[in-house]
C-alpha cells in the first residue's frame, strides 16, 4: 500500500508570513507552502497573527498545494470573521485546502496561468478499526460541508460540487472564473508565460492528476455563477465546518475589555447618606458648612487623634500552625522550587524517552520536538511511542542520493516511511 501525503519544503520555516504597509492600513498575507504543522507552525499561529492585524484591507497571496483540512477550515473561518476587506489572489496554485481557504475572501482573483484544484478531504489515522471508521465519518462530513461552501460561493448544489471533489477536478484561471470559484483574472502583466510554472514548485505526484494539463477538462454547470461572501450565521456551511474542527485548533484568548467606572469618568459624587453619616460620626453640626474636602479633612484629623492599640494575639485553633510572614514566604519559595525541580525532572524524562526512540529507529530525528511536545501535553502518548516498531526509521547513513551531497537523515527517514513508486 502506498501512502500519499504532501511534504513541506526543507526550509523549516513558516508556511505563511504577514507584512503591514507603512501607513498601517493594509497588510500582505502570504501562504506559500504546504499548510501543515510539520515544522511546528500550525493554524493557531496563523490565526493569532491574523487577529493582531488592525488594517482596513488584507491582500491574501496564495501559492499552495493545500495541506491539513482542519487547519484550512480554521484559517478560512478566521479570514471570514476579520473586520478587514480580504482580497485573495492566486499567484501560482490553490489546491486542496487552499482552494476553499480563498473562498473566505470578499474577492478572489486568479493570476494569469494559475490553477485551482478541488478534491475530497483526506487524513492519516493511527489506530484500530473503530478509529479508522470514526476518521472516515469525520472526513465524509467535512467534505460534504466544504462542498456546501463551494456551492454557496459558486452556485449549483453541494451534491454537484461533492461529485467534482471526488473526481479531483483541476481548473485553469479562466475555467475557475467560469465555474464561479473566482471573481476575475488579474489583467496585469504575468510574471511568467509558462503555464506549467504554477505547479512546478511542488511535488504533485500524490494527486490523481499532476496539474491541469494532466487532468480532464472540468464540467461547468449552467447554474454556476459567482455569489457574495460566505455567511457566518448558525447552520451555514462555514459555521458548520468551523464547529467540526473547533476543538482541534487552540483558540487564542480574548483581549480583556476595558472597564471604565463612573469614578474614572469623574461623574460620581459623595452620596447624601454618606455625607450625613460622616457628619454624625465625627460630631459635626448640621449647620456647619463643609464640602466633601472639608469632611475628608475632619476624618483625617479624627483618625490621627485615635490611639492605635495592638490587638491581643489570638490563640491558634487545634491542629493549625501559626507562621509569621517571613516563615510563610520561605515555605512558598521552597514549594515553588520543588515544583520547578519536578517539572525539570519530568521534562528530562520525556526527552530521554524521545531520544531513545530516535536512537533505535522508532521515529525520525525531525520529529523529536513533535514527540516531546506530545508527551508534555498527554503523558499517555508514551505508550504509543513505546509501541512503535524499532528500526522503522534508518539510523545510519545508507549511501548517497546520486549526487555529490550525501542524503540527510530527514530525507532517508521520509523515503523509508513513504516510499515513492518506481
Beta strands, then each sheet from edge to edge (+ up, - down):
strand 1: 16-20
strand 2: 26-31
strand 3: 57-64
strand 4: 85-95
strand 5: 107-110
strand 6: 115-118
strand 7: 169-172
strand 8: 184-185
sheet 1: 1+ 2- 3- 4- 5- 8-
sheet 2: 1+ 2- 3- 4- 6- 7+
end
